[in-house]
């Protein structure tokens, strides 16, 4: 019989979260440990996708408009004036 190479973790959860976890596991027909393993595996996979700071925010870049044509060419003036609020 092959020996399992799994690591065992022990931690505490607030009672409400533990209760929610039990209800979700029961509804899905899983043990709590199986549900937690699934959630952790999903989180680790998501983190692997977002391996850089750029990957985490790339969907936000260019998503907002300041109304200024080119902030890069005269950024000091834009910063001083509050991005369009002429003083």
Secondary structure, 3 states (H helix, E strand, C coil): CCCCCCCCCCCCCCHHHHHHHHHHHHHHCCCHHHHHHHHHHHHHHHHHHCCCHHHHHCCCCCCCCCCCCCCCCCHHHHHHCCCCCCC
